[in-house]
């Protein structure tokens, strides 16, 4: 099948598919005499793994690893679970960081009168520098 068919079946753009190929996230497709790529069902599976993994925050390098694992029939689910657990830990850390940012913004907004005066508690606090 050609790249436009693959794009339709995976929900990815042709540009993304070419990028994943260039970055060696998927196995190389065969080439016809005219140079066009010819994709198979295994490419669809690889691309679906990438799309789904990216959707939950895995990096392209992590996606490459997951594609390799997913195509390995000798894989151990413990390896996959470990990667998912590590990603969950990373996401939870980011969530905590975002809650800290949210709290700071809420504090600043509550302190600032937001009027026509030039005095602004937000600017004053920013000028103090980092509080860590």
N, C-alpha and C positions, 0 to 999 in steps of 0.2 A: 504494500500500500504506500501511497505517497505521503508527503509531509502534511498536506492539507487534510487528508483523511485522518491521520494520526492526531492532528490538532483538534478536529471535531470530536474524536472519540475520547480524548483526554481532557479537553477543556483548556489546553495550553495553547499559546500562540506558536506559530512556526519559528518565530525569533527565539522564544524560550527553548524550544526543542533543539534548535541549532546550537544555542549556548550550552545546554546540557551535554550535547554531543562534543562540542569543542573542549569543554572542561572534563570530559571523560566520565561523566556521571552515568551514562548509558553505554551499552555495547555499540560498537560502530555498525551502522547499517551497511548493507551491500550497496554497490553502485551499479547502475545500469550503464550501458555503453555510452549514453549521452551525459553521464555524470550525475543523473538524478539519484537521490537516495531511495532505497526500497526498505521499508520497515516491516517487521513481523509482529506477531502477537507478543513476543517476549519484550519488544520495545514498548508496547502499550503498558505492560505490567510494570516495567522499570519506570516509565514516566508517571504512572499513577502513584507508585511509591514515592517518587520525588515530590509530586504535587501535594500529596496528603501530608508527607513529613514536613515540607516547607510550611504548610498551612498551620501546623502546630508549633512552629518555631525552630525547627532544625535548620542548621546552616547547610550550605551546599556541600561542604566537606562531610558533614554528618549524613546528609542525604546519600552521598556516594557510598558511605559505609553501609547504610541501611539497604541500598539497592544490592550491594554485594551479598549481604547477609540474606536478604529475601530470596535471592536466586540460588543460594546454597542449600541444597536439600539435606545436608549434614549439619545444618545450624542447630544451635541449642537455644531454646527459648530464654534461657537465663541470660544469654548475651544480649538479646533484644530487650529484655526487661531491664537490664542494667542501663542500657542507653536511654530508655524511656524514663527511668528513675532519675538519672543524672539530669535529663532535660527538665523534668518536673522540679527538681531542686533549684535549677537555674531560674526557672519561671517564678517560683515562689520567692526567690531572692529579689528578682526584678519587681515583683508585686510589692514587697516590703519597701523597696526604694521608692516606688511610685506613691505609696501611702505617705512616706516621709515628705515627698515633694508636695503632695496634696495638702498635708497639714500646714506646711510652710505657706503655701499660697492662700489657704483659708485664713491663717493668722494675719498675713499682710492685708488681705482684702478687708478683714474686719477692722483693722487699725486705720486704714486710709479713708478719710472723709470723701474723697473723690469730688472735691469741689473746685472752685476757680482759683484757689490759693496756690502758691508755689511750694508750700510746705507739704512734704509727702513722707509719711513714715516708711513707706516701701523703699523709697530712694535712700532715706537715712539708714535703714537697715542694710541695704545693699552696699553702701559705702563702708560699713563696718567690716565687711569681708566675711570670710567663711567662719562658721561657728563650730566647726568640728575640731 
